[in-house]
Amino acid sequence: MSDHPFIKDEPPKPGAAPMKPSTERLRPLRTPAPARVQVDGEGFPVELLRRGKRFRVISVRERWRIDDEWWRNPISREYYALVLEDGRPVILYKDLLGGGWFSQ
């Protein structure tokens, strides 16, 4: 169990509708775009500025790290699958080598 308030790794509540498998086909992520992100003291995203509006992050659904292609062009990113206050899902990553946040 995580101690961070945004990470939800608890079992579903009794009576909650089960998650249904997606019927959509897999699709590639969009080309990364720079993102303006505010983080908490632990580095977790808590707010996203998008199109001049601020959106609070209400949940971190998943977090993962990718370190790849060290022999060519190194990539080191920490990804976050978020839910914003309006219910919209968003995928962000922090570039751990060059700095900065990006949305996909």
C-alpha positions in Angstrom: 0.0 0.0 0.0 1.2 3.5 -0.9 1.3 6.2 1.7 1.0 8.9 -0.9 -2.6 10.5 -0.9 -3.0 10.4 -4.7 -2.1 6.8 -5.4 -5.1 4.5 -5.2 -3.9 0.9 -4.6 -6.8 -0.2 -2.6 -9.5 -2.8 -3.5 -12.7 -1.5 -5.1 -15.5 -0.6 -2.6 -18.3 -3.1 -2.1 -21.0 -2.5 -4.7 -18.8 -0.6 -7.0 -19.2 -1.4 -10.7 -16.4 -3.7 -12.0 -14.0 -2.3 -14.5 -14.8 -3.5 -18.0 -12.1 -4.4 -20.5 -11.8 -1.8 -23.2 -13.2 -2.7 -26.6 -11.1 0.0 -28.3 -8.0 -1.0 -30.3 -4.6 0.0 -29.0 -3.4 3.3 -30.4 -0.1 5.1 -30.3 0.4 7.9 -27.8 0.4 11.5 -29.2 3.6 13.3 -30.0 4.9 14.8 -26.7 4.1 18.4 -26.0 5.7 20.6 -23.3 3.5 20.8 -20.2 3.3 23.2 -17.3 3.0 21.1 -14.1 3.1 21.9 -10.4 4.4 19.2 -8.1 4.1 18.5 -4.4 7.1 18.1 -2.0 7.6 14.5 -3.2 7.6 15.4 -6.9 4.1 14.1 -7.7 2.1 16.3 -10.1 -0.7 18.1 -8.3 -1.8 20.7 -11.0 -1.6 21.0 -14.7 -1.9 24.3 -16.7 -3.6 23.6 -20.0 -4.9 26.2 -22.5 -4.7 28.9 -19.9 -6.7 27.0 -17.3 -5.5 25.2 -14.1 -6.6 21.6 -13.5 -6.1 19.9 -10.2 -4.9 16.3 -10.2 -7.3 14.2 -8.2 -5.7 10.8 -8.7 -2.5 9.2 -9.9 -3.7 5.9 -11.5 -0.3 4.6 -12.4 3.3 5.5 -12.4 6.2 3.9 -14.3 9.7 4.7 -15.4 11.4 4.0 -18.7 15.2 4.0 -19.2 16.1 3.0 -22.7 18.6 3.2 -25.6 21.6 4.0 -23.5 23.8 2.9 -26.4 22.4 5.5 -28.8 20.2 8.3 -27.5 19.5 7.8 -23.9 15.9 8.1 -22.6 15.0 8.3 -19.0 11.4 9.3 -18.2 9.0 8.9 -15.3 5.4 8.6 -16.5 2.2 9.4 -14.7 -1.3 8.3 -15.7 -3.5 11.0 -14.0 -7.1 11.9 -13.5 -7.9 15.6 -13.5 -10.6 17.3 -11.5 -12.9 17.4 -14.5 -12.6 13.6 -14.8 -10.3 13.7 -17.8 -7.5 11.1 -18.0 -4.1 12.5 -18.9 -0.6 10.9 -19.4 2.4 13.1 -18.4 6.1 12.3 -18.2 9.1 14.0 -16.6 12.2 13.9 -18.7 14.8 12.8 -16.1 17.8 13.7 -18.4 16.8 17.0 -20.0 14.3 18.2 -17.4 10.8 19.4 -18.1 7.4 17.9 -18.2 5.5 16.7 -21.3 2.0 15.5 -22.0 1.1 12.7 -24.4 
